[in-house]
Amino acid sequence: MARTAAMPRRQARSNRDRMLITPEGVALPLTVASRGARAGALLLDFVFLGTVFVVVTIALISLAGGVAQLIGRFGSGGEAPAALQFLIVVWMIATFLLRYAWFLVFELGPRGATPGKRLSGIRIAARDGGRLTAEMVIARNLLRDIELFLPVAFIASAGVESPPAWLAATAWFAMFLLFPCFNRDRLRAGDVIAGTWVVEAPRRKLEAAMSVPAVPSAASSAYLFTEAELAVYGEYELQTLERILREDRDAAIESVQATIAAKIGRDPWVPDSRAFLEAYYAQLRARLEAGMRMGRRKADKHAGDAS
């Protein structure tokens, strides 16, 4: 299991800096997202959700208006009212899907972030250093119902003029709203249950962020990898490798190089670990980009090339 620890005091930029130890033993520095960034991302997502909801509602109302015209023209037989009932069912299903699928679909994607999180520069990550799973994302989003929507439903059932309902809902909101303030990693209850956290993922172009030269060095040019060796890894591992090279920490570079070499069946000992990783990164990236142009993607080492 992965371990997390605070970064050394001389390296830490803030009390949100962490060092994540992956299951492979690779140390990855990261920064836990601030509470303000998380709140802003959630508000943005609610704005986007509300906009989509309004558009869907207007579209269905327009369809209902056409059905109403049919009722007026052909009488109030059974077919037209049935069509209206069908539109109501479609509206209910659409609101349900918007409420749940919005977070699930985006957070299960390769970026691990909803549009609101992407605009806020944050993303979801697994606290064990592995890949986000569907179970993690589902768990953390189901807990949102308990954290936010259950008090609203309680007020609706008890009545908006019921003081006990408002008091209970306020206490409920406060308990979960303040939960991130009482743990060092700013975790909400859903993160604790799901084994996730929210970390900073600054928006940047890969070429601008990379410390790896655009043209491989003479040392890295000595390493050529076969299609089978490159097919082992996918986009997730490429992003991790990019980060390791950009951080340029000798211990991490040597550890990752040995891991990759063993994985693809090569001798883990090489004279220049960084040159090995630069070459593997450049060739893996070229392979993945070529696949994307052909409509094929490989999310990570566990997935096959998907069209």
Backbone bond lengths (Angstrom), bond angles and torsions (degrees), N, CA, C in turn:
res aa  C-N    CA-C-N  psi(-1)  N-CA   C-N-CA  omega(-1)  CA-C   N-CA-C  phi
1 M - - - 1.466 - - 1.521 109.20 -
2 A 1.310 114.38 145.73 1.457 118.54 -178.15 1.512 111.11 -72.47
3 R 1.337 115.33 155.06 1.452 120.72 178.03 1.508 108.22 -123.12
4 T 1.317 115.79 146.36 1.454 120.11 175.06 1.506 108.80 -122.22
5 A 1.307 115.70 144.46 1.459 120.59 179.88 1.509 108.34 -148.57
6 A 1.309 114.79 156.34 1.461 118.26 177.28 1.518 109.47 -66.53
7 M 1.331 116.67 144.65 1.447 121.47 177.89 1.523 109.34 -69.71
8 P 1.333 117.94 156.79 1.461 120.10 177.29 1.515 110.80 -54.73
9 R 1.321 116.71 144.79 1.460 121.20 -173.94 1.522 111.76 -58.54
10 R 1.297 118.39 -34.98 1.460 120.21 -177.53 1.526 111.25 -72.65
11 Q 1.349 118.80 -19.17 1.450 121.34 -179.53 1.518 112.00 -99.83
12 A 1.313 117.54 -18.86 1.457 120.63 -172.62 1.519 111.00 -71.97
13 R 1.336 116.82 133.73 1.447 121.86 175.27 1.514 110.77 -89.58
14 S 1.312 117.66 -26.05 1.452 122.23 179.92 1.517 108.35 -160.75
15 N 1.338 115.23 176.36 1.465 117.85 179.15 1.521 111.68 -77.78
16 R 1.321 117.34 7.78 1.466 121.30 176.93 1.526 112.31 -99.96
17 D 1.316 117.97 -2.14 1.457 120.95 179.92 1.524 110.34 -78.28
18 R 1.323 115.88 137.85 1.458 122.08 -179.47 1.525 109.29 -136.34
19 M 1.333 115.66 161.75 1.455 122.01 172.09 1.523 107.36 -120.40
20 L 1.323 116.47 118.24 1.454 121.82 -178.80 1.521 109.57 -98.42
21 I 1.318 116.98 128.04 1.455 122.32 176.54 1.518 107.79 -102.02
22 T 1.326 117.17 112.56 1.460 121.65 -177.07 1.525 110.73 -73.53
23 P 1.339 117.76 166.91 1.469 119.52 177.63 1.529 112.99 -58.43
24 E 1.347 117.23 -24.79 1.464 120.59 178.16 1.521 112.40 -82.67
25 G 1.343 116.82 -1.60 1.455 119.98 179.64 1.505 114.44 86.78
26 V 1.348 117.56 14.67 1.457 121.54 179.95 1.525 108.98 -91.32
27 A 1.338 116.23 131.28 1.463 121.11 179.54 1.526 109.55 -89.57
28 L 1.344 116.56 123.85 1.459 121.89 179.94 1.529 109.10 -121.65
29 P 1.329 118.26 119.05 1.465 119.74 175.37 1.519 110.53 -76.28
30 L 1.317 117.39 142.83 1.455 122.17 176.31 1.516 109.50 -152.67
31 T 1.312 115.20 168.75 1.460 121.18 -178.82 1.521 109.34 -125.68
32 V 1.318 116.36 125.55 1.460 121.23 178.68 1.524 109.24 -68.64
33 A 1.321 116.59 136.69 1.462 121.02 -179.38 1.523 110.89 -64.90
34 S 1.298 115.86 145.46 1.465 120.23 178.61 1.525 110.47 -73.82
35 R 1.324 115.58 160.78 1.472 119.75 178.39 1.522 110.90 -64.48
36 G 1.329 116.86 -37.26 1.455 120.16 179.09 1.511 112.19 -63.90
37 A 1.353 117.50 -41.46 1.460 120.97 178.96 1.523 110.78 -63.88
38 R 1.336 116.78 -39.57 1.462 120.15 179.30 1.520 111.16 -66.61
39 A 1.338 116.88 -43.24 1.464 120.24 179.58 1.531 110.27 -64.66
40 G 1.332 116.67 -41.93 1.459 119.93 178.81 1.513 112.17 -63.52
41 A 1.334 116.96 -39.82 1.465 120.64 178.60 1.526 111.20 -63.90
42 L 1.329 116.74 -41.49 1.461 120.03 179.36 1.522 111.40 -64.67
43 L 1.333 116.74 -41.92 1.467 120.03 177.64 1.526 111.22 -62.44
44 L 1.331 116.88 -42.04 1.462 120.05 177.99 1.523 111.10 -61.90
45 D 1.325 116.51 -42.64 1.464 119.26 179.26 1.528 111.20 -63.96
46 F 1.326 116.83 -38.36 1.461 119.50 177.56 1.530 111.14 -65.50
47 V 1.336 116.82 -36.32 1.470 120.01 176.35 1.527 110.00 -64.11
48 F 1.328 116.44 -46.52 1.468 120.03 178.87 1.526 110.77 -62.44
49 L 1.339 115.94 -43.96 1.463 120.15 178.62 1.526 111.39 -60.72
50 G 1.333 115.61 -44.57 1.465 119.62 179.38 1.516 111.97 -61.85
51 T 1.334 116.57 -38.70 1.463 120.19 178.65 1.521 111.25 -64.31
52 V 1.331 116.12 -46.38 1.465 119.78 178.42 1.524 110.33 -63.13
53 F 1.320 116.56 -40.48 1.463 121.05 179.44 1.530 111.25 -60.74
54 V 1.343 115.98 -43.84 1.474 120.00 179.16 1.524 110.75 -63.25
55 V 1.333 116.48 -43.01 1.474 120.24 179.96 1.526 110.48 -61.98
56 V 1.334 116.86 -45.33 1.468 120.18 179.31 1.525 110.52 -63.01
57 T 1.332 117.12 -42.45 1.457 120.99 -179.72 1.526 111.34 -62.92
58 I 1.338 116.57 -44.57 1.468 120.23 179.00 1.525 110.61 -62.25
59 A 1.338 116.38 -41.23 1.463 119.87 179.55 1.524 111.28 -62.55
60 L 1.338 116.84 -42.71 1.459 119.84 179.88 1.523 111.69 -70.39
61 I 1.335 116.76 -34.78 1.467 119.30 176.33 1.520 110.35 -64.64
62 S 1.330 116.38 -38.05 1.463 120.03 177.26 1.520 110.70 -63.14
63 L 1.338 115.57 -41.58 1.461 118.71 176.30 1.522 111.13 -64.39
64 A 1.330 115.97 -39.74 1.461 119.66 178.89 1.524 111.40 -64.19
65 G 1.357 116.19 -35.15 1.457 119.07 176.66 1.515 111.82 -63.26
66 G 1.338 115.98 -39.34 1.464 118.59 176.59 1.508 111.62 -65.00
67 V 1.342 116.50 -37.95 1.467 119.66 177.34 1.528 110.29 -65.40
68 A 1.350 117.41 -39.60 1.461 120.88 179.14 1.524 111.14 -62.05
69 Q 1.323 116.82 -37.23 1.461 119.59 176.78 1.518 110.89 -64.06
70 L 1.343 115.74 -37.16 1.466 118.84 176.87 1.525 110.91 -64.43
71 I 1.352 115.47 -37.94 1.461 118.87 178.56 1.530 110.04 -62.13
72 G 1.335 115.80 -44.81 1.465 119.16 -179.71 1.515 112.75 -66.00
73 R 1.322 116.90 -31.38 1.457 119.46 -176.75 1.514 112.28 -83.02
74 F 1.338 116.44 -39.83 1.463 118.85 -173.59 1.528 113.09 -110.07
75 G 1.324 117.10 6.89 1.452 118.67 179.29 1.515 111.21 92.97
76 S 1.314 116.42 173.87 1.467 121.66 -176.27 1.508 111.58 -98.76
77 G 1.330 115.76 56.46 1.458 120.00 177.57 1.512 111.27 -70.89
78 G 1.309 116.41 -173.52 1.457 119.97 -176.06 1.511 113.92 -76.24
79 E 1.351 118.67 -26.26 1.457 120.27 -173.07 1.527 112.49 -70.75
80 A 1.340 116.88 -44.87 1.461 119.45 -178.28 1.529 112.44 -64.31
81 P 1.344 120.23 -49.36 1.470 119.47 175.78 1.524 112.42 -58.61
82 A 1.321 117.35 -36.17 1.465 120.13 177.38 1.525 110.54 -63.70
83 A 1.328 116.33 -37.33 1.455 120.03 178.17 1.525 110.85 -65.53
84 L 1.340 116.61 -39.85 1.460 119.97 177.74 1.531 110.91 -64.03
85 Q 1.307 116.24 -41.52 1.461 120.06 177.91 1.530 110.84 -63.29
86 F 1.333 115.12 -37.03 1.460 119.13 178.11 1.529 110.67 -63.70
87 L 1.346 117.48 -40.50 1.457 121.07 179.08 1.528 111.16 -65.10
88 I 1.320 116.98 -35.68 1.461 120.55 177.22 1.531 110.36 -64.82
89 V 1.336 115.49 -41.89 1.470 119.74 177.57 1.530 110.35 -63.53
90 V 1.345 116.18 -41.74 1.465 120.06 178.33 1.529 110.39 -61.00
91 W 1.330 116.92 -41.08 1.465 121.11 178.88 1.524 111.00 -62.15
92 M 1.312 117.00 -43.41 1.465 121.07 179.57 1.527 110.97 -64.17
93 I 1.336 116.47 -42.39 1.467 119.89 179.11 1.527 110.34 -65.39
94 A 1.340 115.92 -41.40 1.468 120.09 -179.30 1.524 111.50 -62.13
95 T 1.344 116.98 -42.79 1.468 119.33 179.40 1.529 111.15 -65.94
96 F 1.321 116.46 -36.86 1.472 120.06 178.02 1.525 110.50 -64.15
97 L 1.347 115.46 -46.28 1.461 119.19 -178.87 1.516 111.72 -65.95
98 L 1.328 116.67 -40.01 1.462 119.68 178.81 1.527 111.01 -61.35
99 R 1.302 115.50 -40.09 1.461 120.31 -176.68 1.524 111.64 -65.53
100 Y 1.330 117.52 -39.75 1.461 120.54 -175.24 1.522 113.54 -100.57
101 A 1.341 116.46 -43.42 1.466 119.24 -173.66 1.516 111.89 -67.73
102 W 1.338 117.93 -29.55 1.457 120.52 -178.28 1.532 111.09 -54.16
103 F 1.317 116.70 -52.57 1.459 120.92 -178.00 1.523 111.45 -73.85
104 L 1.335 117.03 -40.38 1.457 119.78 -176.25 1.522 111.73 -65.21
105 V 1.321 116.99 -47.83 1.467 120.73 -175.67 1.525 111.08 -64.50
106 F 1.323 116.98 -47.04 1.462 119.58 -176.65 1.527 112.10 -70.84
107 E 1.324 118.01 -40.35 1.458 119.82 -177.01 1.518 112.59 -75.33
108 L 1.333 117.21 -21.05 1.456 120.23 174.58 1.521 111.94 -84.97
109 G 1.318 117.31 -7.09 1.456 121.68 178.52 1.516 111.68 -72.18
110 P 1.338 116.89 173.88 1.475 120.31 -177.20 1.517 113.69 -62.96
111 R 1.348 118.30 -24.77 1.462 120.78 179.96 1.527 112.35 -84.33
112 G 1.347 117.52 -18.99 1.458 120.45 -179.54 1.514 113.43 62.45
113 A 1.330 117.03 33.62 1.462 119.66 -175.08 1.515 110.58 -152.73
114 T 1.339 115.64 141.70 1.454 121.98 171.59 1.530 108.91 -75.86
115 P 1.335 118.24 168.58 1.472 119.10 176.03 1.524 113.25 -55.30
116 G 1.332 117.20 -38.62 1.455 120.01 178.10 1.513 112.35 -63.57
117 K 1.319 117.01 -41.50 1.468 120.78 178.43 1.524 110.62 -67.70
118 R 1.316 116.79 -39.92 1.471 119.30 179.95 1.526 110.58 -62.61
119 L 1.327 116.67 -42.27 1.461 119.55 178.83 1.532 111.58 -66.86
120 S 1.329 116.29 -28.14 1.467 120.80 179.44 1.522 112.60 -88.41
121 G 1.338 116.94 -3.46 1.454 120.05 178.40 1.508 114.71 73.76
122 I 1.330 118.01 33.42 1.456 121.39 179.12 1.527 109.64 -132.91
123 R 1.318 116.41 166.02 1.454 120.98 179.72 1.526 110.03 -153.50
124 I 1.335 115.97 165.72 1.460 122.12 175.60 1.525 109.15 -86.79
125 A 1.316 117.06 143.28 1.458 121.57 176.13 1.519 109.32 -143.63
126 A 1.319 115.68 152.18 1.465 120.86 176.67 1.526 109.02 -80.17
127 R 1.316 117.06 134.74 1.460 120.28 -178.36 1.522 112.84 -72.48
128 D 1.346 117.87 -13.84 1.467 119.19 178.39 1.523 111.93 -89.79
129 G 1.345 116.99 4.08 1.459 120.64 177.94 1.508 114.07 83.57
130 G 1.341 118.44 -2.31 1.455 121.49 -179.59 1.516 112.65 -91.58
131 R 1.310 114.84 -163.17 1.455 122.16 -179.39 1.523 109.80 -83.42
132 L 1.324 116.64 142.40 1.457 119.81 174.19 1.525 109.94 -61.72
133 T 1.312 116.84 135.33 1.461 120.99 178.24 1.519 110.20 -109.05
134 A 1.337 114.76 162.02 1.460 119.55 178.48 1.518 110.67 -61.16
135 E 1.339 117.32 -36.52 1.461 120.50 -179.72 1.522 111.02 -62.30
136 M 1.328 117.48 -40.84 1.464 121.06 179.08 1.525 111.09 -62.22
137 V 1.324 115.83 -49.66 1.467 120.22 -176.48 1.527 110.72 -65.79
138 I 1.323 117.45 -41.44 1.467 120.64 179.05 1.528 110.21 -63.28
139 A 1.335 116.81 -44.57 1.466 120.34 -178.00 1.524 111.52 -61.61
140 R 1.333 117.25 -47.10 1.465 119.53 -176.19 1.523 111.58 -67.93
141 N 1.328 117.50 -29.03 1.460 119.29 179.81 1.522 112.64 -84.59
142 L 1.332 117.56 -29.99 1.461 118.95 173.61 1.522 110.58 -66.03
143 L 1.335 116.73 -34.79 1.471 119.72 178.22 1.523 111.64 -65.46
144 R 1.342 116.87 -23.22 1.468 119.22 178.11 1.530 110.54 -62.76
145 D 1.325 116.88 -31.84 1.464 119.53 176.30 1.517 111.18 -59.91
146 I 1.342 115.59 -43.50 1.463 119.65 179.99 1.521 110.54 -69.15
147 E 1.319 116.43 -37.65 1.463 121.07 -175.73 1.529 112.44 -72.88
148 L 1.345 117.32 -40.51 1.457 120.51 -170.90 1.523 114.38 -115.66
149 F 1.331 116.70 -48.58 1.461 119.81 -168.86 1.526 114.03 -85.89
150 L 1.329 117.71 -26.03 1.462 119.75 -179.96 1.527 112.42 -62.49
151 P 1.363 119.52 -43.53 1.470 118.34 176.89 1.524 113.03 -61.23
152 V 1.341 117.02 -36.59 1.465 120.19 177.99 1.523 110.44 -63.67
153 A 1.334 116.12 -43.14 1.466 119.76 178.07 1.522 111.13 -64.64
154 F 1.334 116.08 -35.24 1.467 119.96 179.41 1.529 110.38 -64.83
155 I 1.335 117.02 -43.20 1.459 120.76 178.71 1.527 109.97 -64.40
156 A 1.333 116.36 -41.66 1.461 120.15 -178.81 1.526 111.48 -62.56
157 S 1.341 116.34 -37.18 1.463 119.39 -179.01 1.529 112.01 -77.01
158 A 1.345 115.95 -33.96 1.460 119.50 -178.56 1.521 112.85 -84.09
159 G 1.329 116.23 -23.21 1.463 119.96 -177.95 1.514 111.07 106.82
160 V 1.332 115.90 137.15 1.464 120.24 -175.79 1.519 112.38 -67.89
161 E 1.332 117.99 -16.76 1.462 121.09 -179.19 1.526 112.43 -97.40
162 S 1.320 116.86 13.40 1.464 120.97 -178.53 1.529 110.08 -94.08
163 P 1.349 118.55 108.21 1.475 120.65 178.72 1.520 113.73 -57.28
164 P 1.349 119.83 -41.89 1.469 118.22 178.46 1.532 112.68 -60.15
165 A 1.345 116.57 -36.24 1.461 119.80 -179.97 1.519 110.58 -65.61
166 W 1.334 116.68 -43.41 1.461 120.07 179.03 1.532 111.06 -65.87
167 L 1.322 117.05 -38.93 1.455 120.73 179.17 1.527 111.06 -64.59
168 A 1.335 115.82 -45.27 1.461 119.94 179.50 1.522 111.17 -64.88
169 A 1.339 116.41 -41.71 1.464 119.85 -179.80 1.527 111.33 -65.35
170 T 1.342 116.64 -39.61 1.466 120.42 178.73 1.519 111.17 -63.30
171 A 1.334 116.05 -43.83 1.466 119.81 178.38 1.533 111.02 -63.81
172 W 1.328 115.82 -38.80 1.466 121.00 -179.99 1.531 110.19 -64.30
173 F 1.348 115.31 -49.01 1.461 120.29 178.76 1.528 110.65 -58.61
174 A 1.320 116.42 -45.99 1.461 120.73 -176.68 1.523 111.28 -62.59
175 M 1.322 117.18 -40.34 1.457 120.78 -178.27 1.525 111.00 -60.32
176 F 1.342 116.45 -47.77 1.457 119.23 -177.90 1.525 112.38 -81.19
177 L 1.337 116.71 -28.97 1.458 119.21 178.13 1.515 111.59 -66.82
178 L 1.330 116.85 -37.06 1.456 121.46 -178.28 1.535 113.06 -88.39
179 F 1.317 117.09 -6.22 1.468 120.52 -177.89 1.533 112.00 -54.67
180 P 1.361 120.59 -44.92 1.472 120.03 179.33 1.520 113.91 -64.56
181 C 1.326 117.37 -15.99 1.464 119.57 -179.23 1.525 112.47 -79.38
182 F 1.312 117.56 -10.94 1.455 120.98 -174.73 1.523 112.90 -113.41
183 N 1.337 117.65 19.74 1.456 120.55 171.14 1.520 108.43 -143.20
184 R 1.292 116.98 145.36 1.463 122.31 -169.72 1.522 113.62 -67.56
185 D 1.330 118.07 -21.36 1.457 120.57 -178.08 1.521 113.70 -98.14
186 R 1.348 117.34 11.24 1.472 123.13 177.78 1.531 111.59 56.48
187 L 1.315 117.30 37.44 1.456 121.52 -178.09 1.516 110.50 -81.56
188 R 1.335 117.02 136.23 1.454 120.04 167.68 1.519 107.92 -87.83
189 A 1.326 116.66 170.97 1.464 120.11 -175.56 1.527 111.33 -58.39
190 G 1.327 117.09 -38.16 1.457 120.49 178.83 1.516 112.54 -61.37
191 D 1.333 117.48 -35.85 1.464 121.12 178.02 1.523 111.01 -68.11
192 V 1.328 116.95 -39.06 1.461 120.67 -179.97 1.521 110.28 -62.73
193 I 1.321 116.66 -45.44 1.463 121.08 -179.00 1.524 111.54 -68.11
194 A 1.341 116.60 -41.00 1.465 120.82 -173.31 1.521 113.47 -84.08
195 G 1.330 118.09 -15.39 1.457 119.75 -176.65 1.517 112.79 76.43
196 T 1.339 116.35 34.12 1.463 121.11 -179.55 1.522 109.86 -121.45
197 W 1.315 115.40 170.17 1.450 121.57 167.67 1.509 107.93 -149.12
198 V 1.313 116.34 170.73 1.462 121.71 -179.42 1.518 107.23 -113.57
199 V 1.327 115.56 125.51 1.468 120.71 -175.46 1.522 109.61 -124.72
200 E 1.310 114.98 162.76 1.457 120.01 178.32 1.523 110.06 -72.69
201 A 1.315 115.27 139.17 1.463 122.15 176.13 1.512 107.35 -138.62
202 P 1.334 117.86 75.18 1.462 121.00 -174.84 1.513 111.43 -54.68
203 R 1.333 115.22 137.10 1.453 120.53 177.85 1.521 108.93 -73.42
204 R 1.295 115.77 125.59 1.458 120.01 179.67 1.526 108.15 -159.15
205 K 1.295 116.15 151.20 1.453 120.13 174.88 1.520 108.67 -77.60
206 L 1.309 115.80 139.37 1.454 120.48 -174.23 1.525 110.97 -59.15
207 E 1.341 117.82 -44.93 1.456 120.07 -177.13 1.524 111.21 -63.24
208 A 1.353 116.33 -38.18 1.458 119.57 -179.20 1.517 111.61 -69.68
209 A 1.319 116.50 -32.76 1.461 120.64 -176.23 1.521 112.63 -83.16
210 M 1.318 116.46 -25.11 1.447 119.97 -172.46 1.529 112.37 -70.83
211 S 1.321 115.16 137.84 1.451 120.08 170.81 1.520 110.29 -92.33
212 V 1.335 116.72 -3.62 1.455 121.33 178.87 1.519 108.77 -79.29
213 P 1.313 119.30 132.27 1.457 119.93 -179.91 1.511 111.80 -63.53
214 A 1.361 115.99 146.13 1.460 120.42 179.83 1.522 110.57 -62.19
215 V 1.339 116.80 -37.34 1.452 121.45 175.71 1.527 107.90 -100.37
216 P 1.339 118.15 121.68 1.463 119.76 -177.38 1.522 111.74 -55.89
217 S 1.323 115.97 145.46 1.451 121.01 178.56 1.521 109.90 -69.25
218 A 1.322 114.73 167.34 1.465 119.32 179.60 1.525 110.87 -60.60
219 A 1.339 115.70 -36.86 1.469 119.27 -179.28 1.523 111.14 -66.57
220 S 1.347 116.62 -43.44 1.459 119.30 -178.44 1.516 111.92 -71.82
221 S 1.335 117.73 -24.65 1.463 120.89 179.35 1.521 111.68 -67.15
222 A 1.308 117.50 -15.54 1.460 120.84 -179.92 1.525 112.07 -74.49
223 Y 1.323 116.87 -14.70 1.458 120.61 -177.55 1.528 109.90 -102.40
224 L 1.312 115.67 121.39 1.459 122.15 175.97 1.521 108.24 -122.12
225 F 1.321 115.73 134.60 1.461 120.58 -176.26 1.521 110.24 -116.28
226 T 1.316 115.28 144.76 1.460 120.60 -179.81 1.525 110.47 -78.98
227 E 1.325 116.19 167.27 1.463 121.26 177.86 1.523 110.31 -59.83
228 A 1.324 116.41 -40.66 1.472 119.85 -179.72 1.521 111.18 -64.06
229 E 1.327 117.75 -38.14 1.463 120.93 179.67 1.525 111.55 -69.34
230 L 1.317 117.00 -35.15 1.472 120.62 179.61 1.518 111.64 -78.22
231 A 1.340 117.19 -26.23 1.464 120.96 -176.83 1.520 112.60 -71.97
232 V 1.334 117.26 -8.17 1.468 120.67 -177.80 1.521 111.56 -67.13
233 Y 1.342 117.70 -36.32 1.457 121.44 -172.14 1.526 111.76 -113.85
234 G 1.358 114.51 164.33 1.457 120.86 -178.26 1.519 112.38 -129.42
235 E 1.333 115.72 -157.60 1.459 121.89 -174.01 1.530 112.29 -64.31
236 Y 1.314 116.89 -39.57 1.468 119.85 -178.65 1.529 110.29 -61.99
237 E 1.333 116.93 -45.82 1.450 120.32 179.91 1.531 111.47 -67.80
238 L 1.341 117.05 -33.64 1.459 120.25 176.56 1.525 110.59 -61.91
239 Q 1.332 116.79 -43.55 1.461 120.52 178.63 1.528 111.10 -63.39
240 T 1.325 116.32 -40.73 1.466 119.76 178.03 1.522 111.03 -65.07
241 L 1.335 116.67 -41.79 1.453 120.92 179.02 1.527 110.98 -64.24
242 E 1.320 116.70 -40.68 1.465 120.74 176.75 1.526 111.03 -58.47
243 R 1.315 115.57 -41.61 1.460 120.04 -179.27 1.525 111.08 -67.12
244 I 1.322 116.77 -41.29 1.460 120.32 179.41 1.528 110.46 -61.57
245 L 1.330 117.28 -43.57 1.458 120.82 -179.59 1.522 111.46 -67.96
246 R 1.317 116.14 -37.20 1.460 119.23 -179.37 1.525 111.25 -69.32
247 E 1.350 116.87 -38.79 1.464 120.06 178.67 1.530 111.36 -67.71
248 D 1.345 116.65 -30.81 1.462 122.82 173.68 1.527 112.38 55.42
249 R 1.341 115.58 51.27 1.467 120.60 174.94 1.525 108.52 -106.45
250 D 1.311 116.24 123.22 1.461 121.95 -171.14 1.526 112.60 -55.59
251 A 1.332 116.87 -44.81 1.467 119.64 -176.63 1.524 111.25 -62.46
252 A 1.338 116.86 -43.46 1.457 120.98 -179.90 1.526 110.92 -66.99
253 I 1.334 116.97 -41.28 1.466 120.86 -179.65 1.525 110.76 -62.09
254 E 1.337 116.53 -45.37 1.465 119.92 -179.82 1.523 111.14 -65.05
255 S 1.340 116.52 -39.73 1.462 119.95 -179.25 1.528 111.33 -65.65
256 V 1.340 116.67 -45.39 1.465 120.36 -179.20 1.518 110.80 -67.52
257 Q 1.322 116.72 -39.64 1.471 119.36 179.22 1.528 111.00 -61.32
258 A 1.318 116.19 -43.69 1.468 119.60 179.54 1.521 110.97 -64.95
259 T 1.337 116.88 -38.12 1.461 121.38 179.57 1.528 110.85 -64.70
260 I 1.340 116.75 -47.00 1.463 120.67 -179.24 1.521 110.65 -64.79
261 A 1.342 116.58 -44.52 1.462 119.88 -179.45 1.527 111.20 -59.30
262 A 1.326 116.41 -44.56 1.461 119.66 178.99 1.527 111.03 -65.11
263 K 1.331 116.72 -37.49 1.462 121.21 -178.17 1.523 111.40 -65.12
264 I 1.329 117.40 -38.18 1.468 119.68 -176.69 1.523 112.19 -94.99
265 G 1.329 116.26 5.12 1.452 119.94 173.76 1.513 115.23 85.67
266 R 1.335 117.55 24.75 1.461 120.68 178.52 1.529 110.00 -107.30
267 D 1.325 114.97 165.71 1.460 120.89 176.98 1.532 108.49 -66.09
268 P 1.342 118.78 123.01 1.471 120.39 -178.70 1.523 113.42 -62.74
269 W 1.337 117.90 -23.56 1.466 118.72 -178.77 1.525 109.70 -85.06
270 V 1.326 116.36 125.42 1.465 122.72 174.58 1.524 107.24 -136.61
271 P 1.319 118.17 155.35 1.471 119.85 -178.87 1.525 113.70 -69.33
272 D 1.339 117.79 -26.49 1.469 120.90 -176.48 1.531 108.76 -139.78
273 S 1.335 116.10 98.66 1.474 120.33 -176.73 1.522 112.04 -63.38
274 R 1.325 116.77 -40.03 1.463 119.45 -178.64 1.529 111.44 -66.06
275 A 1.327 117.03 -41.85 1.462 119.71 178.39 1.528 110.42 -61.66
276 F 1.324 116.84 -39.69 1.460 121.55 177.18 1.530 110.18 -59.05
277 L 1.341 116.32 -47.71 1.457 120.26 -178.01 1.525 111.57 -69.08
278 E 1.319 118.73 -37.92 1.459 121.02 177.12 1.526 110.38 -59.50
279 A 1.333 115.14 -45.00 1.465 119.24 -179.75 1.524 111.11 -65.40
280 Y 1.332 116.17 -43.78 1.465 118.69 -179.06 1.531 110.69 -65.84
281 Y 1.337 116.16 -40.36 1.457 120.28 178.84 1.522 110.73 -60.84
282 A 1.343 116.98 -49.42 1.467 120.72 -177.01 1.522 111.38 -61.84
283 Q 1.326 116.94 -42.41 1.463 119.86 -177.36 1.531 111.84 -74.93
284 L 1.341 116.91 -36.64 1.463 119.87 176.74 1.527 110.41 -65.89
285 R 1.323 116.21 -42.70 1.463 119.91 179.18 1.528 110.96 -62.22
286 A 1.324 116.72 -43.42 1.463 120.04 178.93 1.526 110.71 -61.74
287 R 1.329 116.77 -40.20 1.463 119.77 179.45 1.524 111.38 -64.80
288 L 1.345 116.23 -45.75 1.456 119.67 -177.94 1.528 111.22 -66.65
289 E 1.326 117.65 -39.99 1.459 120.30 178.85 1.524 111.24 -65.72
290 A 1.327 116.79 -38.33 1.467 120.07 176.82 1.526 110.34 -63.91
291 G 1.326 116.12 -40.65 1.461 119.59 177.76 1.518 112.47 -63.88
292 M 1.332 117.08 -39.65 1.460 120.46 179.34 1.524 111.42 -64.80
293 R 1.337 117.17 -36.65 1.467 119.25 177.25 1.516 111.53 -65.33
294 M 1.319 116.57 -25.65 1.464 121.26 177.47 1.524 112.58 -93.76
295 G 1.343 116.33 6.96 1.451 120.22 178.52 1.513 114.56 83.07
296 R 1.345 117.26 16.40 1.460 120.87 179.32 1.516 109.04 -113.82
297 R 1.333 115.60 137.57 1.459 120.59 178.84 1.519 109.69 -134.39
298 K 1.319 115.31 147.01 1.467 121.37 175.59 1.520 106.58 -126.47
299 A 1.319 116.49 107.41 1.462 121.46 -173.54 1.523 112.14 -65.96
300 D 1.333 116.44 -45.10 1.460 119.91 -178.99 1.513 109.50 -159.11
301 K 1.320 116.88 -174.17 1.461 120.88 -175.57 1.528 113.14 -66.96
302 H 1.337 116.87 -18.56 1.461 120.21 -178.72 1.524 112.29 -87.03
303 A 1.324 117.65 -13.55 1.467 121.81 -174.82 1.520 110.03 -103.80
304 G 1.335 114.37 153.08 1.464 119.35 172.31 1.519 109.57 -89.45
305 D 1.301 117.09 172.05 1.459 121.28 176.73 1.519 108.30 -66.35
306 A 1.358 116.27 122.10 1.462 120.85 -176.97 1.508 110.53 -111.38
307 S 1.328 115.40 141.84 1.468 120.94 177.47 1.501 109.85 -83.85
